[in-house]
Amino acid sequence: MCGIFGLYNHSGFNNKLIENSLNNISHRGPDNSALWHDEKKKIILGHNRLSIIDLSEKASQPMFDPSTNLVIVYNGELYNYKELRTQLSKNYKFYTSSDTEVLIKAYDYWNENCLNYLNGMFAFSIYDINKNKIFAARDKSGQKPFFYASLNGNFIFSSELKSILPLVNKNDINVEINSLNCLLDFGYIPNSNCIYKNFRKLPASHFLEFDLNEKNIKVKRYWAPKISTQKLTSSFNDSKKEFSKIFNESVKRHTLSDVPIGVLLSGGIDSSLVTAFASKHLNNLKTFTVIFPNQNIFNEQKYARIVSKHFSTDHT
């Protein structure tokens, strides 16, 4: 995971406070931390990087693309970035092997429709210098977090609330009682709500645009699952084969990385299936099991070892 951060403040900003805010989410990306800002436009973007694809400095963020006049901060991974890169190479030159550069060029080419081409998990924000607007989006299932607030004509976003709060007037930080009730009842806060009033989560499958000229914000859904009432006609065995094919392709795509990959293995059905398919595509697959001392009811070590032994993984 990485940490992303951005602020537009028409009154300007305190660089020391910004650095502290970015440091509040440094645990999300230990490999590099950087800021990009435009003093004239009163906008600043920050990024804490966990390197996965293209470990070079060229692929660091915030990434400014002079050919498109776009700046991006991005958390996530595109599993089909190689296919998209091939498609976009007809119109663009690429200077890194990162999925970040693919994403920024995809946005330049397709605008908001680029989201229809992305296969991955992501939360990102792009500052369009020419149009003077911020575009941000979150993946279909909301795997990657994106918090934001639009207060007094200003706009701020981050991967976590803890980097937003220090930059906001304390009078604007008030607990939302309905959200607190949800947290206590369900263990989480649903939809776009946050624990604080005036703060929001960008919902899964949504994008937003903040116009720096008009100071207005637009949030829109870009995808919804298709619900069919049609009865399936395929047999159980055919369905198993189709599922196996889809699942295998998904796991294979997830193994794209320039750093070592591991599987959190509990010995249950889900993680054992992932291990089974991942071991087809990776030699000496690393698996890990978390053990809670003196809590036998939560100790899954026995089952994880059975699965690890069966697939000959490098188990910890």
Disulfide bonds with the S-S distance in Angstrom:
none
